[in-house]
Amino acid sequence: MMLYHGTLTLHDNVFFATREMGILYETEKYLHNWALSYALFKETLIPQIYRLQGTIAQKPGYFDADNEQNLLHLNRSRIYVFPAKPLRWSYQVNTFKAAQTTYYGRAKQFGDKGADRNYPINYGRAKELAVGSQYQIYLVAPEAVAIPRWIRLGKWSAKVRVEVTPIPEHLMQAKSGRYICESPLNPIDLSPDTVLLLYNRIVMPPVSLVASAQLEGDYWQFSGQEWDIYRRDFPHLPTVLRLPRGGCYGANLFSDIR
């Protein structure tokens, strides 16, 4: 198994509705690892269904074996993608007109009551991650797995450039105990043997992430003189990197999720 590090660079605005506050639809600055997993490995390891029908189309199928588009495919392939941390980011707010539908409101013409100004009464604003924003990503995968250079992400299928590099195995130090992980984590995917002690919560669907977490359990550490020499070519890498070991998609949800 290899641990890869790298960057994601947005070449389009990325939008997903993390929070809906009146007419404002806001995108969180972090990128969820489940969304990244689908974007990186759809069509190659995760099947893409032409059309979903019945009850299966009405509920998420992340760990549902009956739903072909599930994350269990990546568990079997021994692949795991961590949530992405923003290195630099900015936002762009775009205004859009909302569609009129009879079940929640009556269409109003210009000049009608409640629409007496020269713009539609039904509109919204999308706060999107802007072009040029860059993210730090880590993922575990076999050496033979092909990682795409470009992916599509978010509700607008925005174009994102992927640049990853494997970390040499001799730099990986296996440790156990209490530690702090500065990278964002998905608590659902942590090993059952890992204890989450303190954290900052990042509220976003479908599962909230945690950042600056203090944990106890098995982890990988990257530090020391050789690590400092290695990261000279990769300025986005931290002085000390710690990542939990033994996790997989849904590891903390079901004991037999693998």
N, C-alpha and C positions, 0 to 999 in steps of 0.2 A: 504494500500500500504506500501511496505517496501523499504528502501534504503539499498542496499548491497554494501559493499566494499570488496576488495580482491586483489589478485595478479594473474598474468599470468606468467608462467615460460616456456620458450621455451625448448623443448626436441629434436627438430630438427632445422636445419637452416630454417628461414622464408624468402621467397623471393616474392616480387611483384615490378614491374617496375614503381617506382615513377618518376624517371628521366632517360631518355635515351640520353647519351652523347657519340656519336660516337659508339664505341664498348663496352662502359661501361654502364651497366644497374644497377642503384642504388636504394636501398630500403630505404625509409624514416624511421627514428628511432621511429616515432609515429605509432600507430595502429589505423586505421580509424574505427569509430563506426559502420558504415554500414556493413563493412566486418565482424566485431565481432558479429553483430546481426545475420547475416546469419549463421555464424559458431556455435553460441550458440543455435539457435532455429530452424535450418533447420530440416525437417522431423517431428518435434513435433508441431510447430506452423506455420512455413512457408513451404508450400508444395514443394516437389522436383519433377520436371518434368523430365520424362525419355528422351524426345527429344522435342526441339522447332523447329517449322517450319514456313516458310514465313517471313513476315516483323517483326513479334514479336521476331524472333531470332536475328535480326540485330540491336536492340536498347535496352538500359537499361529499366528495368521495375520497378524501385524502388517504384513509386507511380502510376503505371498504373493498374487500377482495372482489365483490360482485361488480364494482365499477372499474372498468379497464384503466381509467385515468387515475391511478392511485400512486402514492409515493412508495408503496411496498416494492415496486420494481427496482428502485434505487437501493433499498436495503439489501435486496438479493444480489445486486451488483456491487455492494460494498462501497457505495458512494454517499457522501454527505456534504452538503453545502451550508456553510455558516451564514447568518445574516450579514449584510454589507453595512459597513460603517462609513459615514460621509467624511471625506478628506477635505473637500471644498465644495460648496453648493450655493446656489442662489435660486430665487423663485421668480416666476412670471405669472401675473394674474390676468386671466382672459375672461371676458364677458361673453355669455352666450344666451340666446333666446330659448326658453323652455317651451316644449310642445304643449299645445292646448288639448286637454282630454276632458270628456264630458263627466267622468266620474269624480273629479275633484274640483272643477270650476267651470264657469261659463266663459266662452271666448269674449274678449272685449276689444272693440275697435278703438282706433285713435280718437280721442275726444270724448269717449264714453266715461261714465263716472268711475273714478279710480284709475283712469288711464288718460288723464287730461294733459299729459306732457308728451312730447314727440318721441317716445320710445315705448316698446311693448311693456305691459305691466308684468308679464311673466318672464323673468329672466334669472340667470344665475351667474356666479363667478367661480371659476376654477383656479385654484392656486396650485400651479404645476412646478415641478422641479425643472429648472431651466437647462438649456443646452450648455455643455461645458462642465457641468457638475461631475465630480469624480468620487469614486467609492473604492474602499479597500475590501477585498474579498479573500476568504480562505475556503478551501474545499479539500476533502479527502476522496481519493479515487485511485483505482488501479492504474498502473503506468500505461496500460494498453488503451485506456478509454480516451476517445477523441473529444476534446473540449472545443466548442465552436469559437470562432473569432468575433462573430457578430450574433446578437440575439435581439428579439423583439420583446418589449416589456411594457406593462401597464395597459390601461383601457384603450389608449390610442395606438398600441403596438409600436411604441417608440423604438428607434434604432439605437443600440448600445454596443460599444466596442468592448471586447473582452481581451485582456492581456494577462496571462497567467504563466507562472514559472514554478517548477518543482523545487522544494527546499531539500538540499542534500541531507541524506539520512543521518550522517554523522553529527549534524547539528542538533538533532532531536534528543532531548534529555527527558526520560520518563521519571516522573516524580509523583509523590502522593502526600496529601496533607491539606492544609488550609492555604488558599491563594486568592489573588484578585485577578479577574479577567477583564481587561479594558475593552475587549471586543464585544459587540452585542451578541446575545445568546437567545435561543428559543427554549424556554423551560420545559416544554413538552418533549423535547428531543434529548434532554440530558439523561445520562445513565441513572437507573434507580439507585445506584450506589453513591451518586453525587448528591451532596446536600447543599441546597441554595440558602445561604445565611442572610446576606444583605444585598440589596440591589436597587437600582433606579428603574422604575417601570416605564416602558414605552407602549402606550395604549394604541393598538392598531389591530384591525381584523386580519385574518380570522383568529389569531392567537397573539396576545400581547407579548412583546419581547422584553428582555431585561438588559441593562447596561451597567458598567462599572460594578459588576457583581462580585461579592465575596462568596467563595464556595469551599467545600471540603470534599476531597476525593482524589481520584487519579487524574493527572493532567500532563500535558507536554509543556516543556519550558525551553525557550530559545534565548540564550544570553551568553555573555562572556566574550573573550577576545576574538575567537573565530567567527562568532555571530556578528560582531562589530565590523569585521573585515568584509563579511558577506553582504551586509546591508548597505555598504557604501554605494553599491550600484542600484539600490532600491530605497530611495529616501522616504517612501511611505511606510516602511517597516519600523516598528517601535524599538526602543533600546532593549526592552525585555518583553517577550511575547509568551503568554500562557494561554493554552486552550485545553478545554476538558477532553478526556479520553473516554471511549466506550459508548458514546452516544450514537443514536440513529433516529430516523424519523419515527416519532411516536413512542420512543423508548420508555417514557415516563407515563404513558397512557395505558398500555397493555403489556403484560409480562411476556406474551408470545408474539409481539408485533413483528419480529424479525421473520 
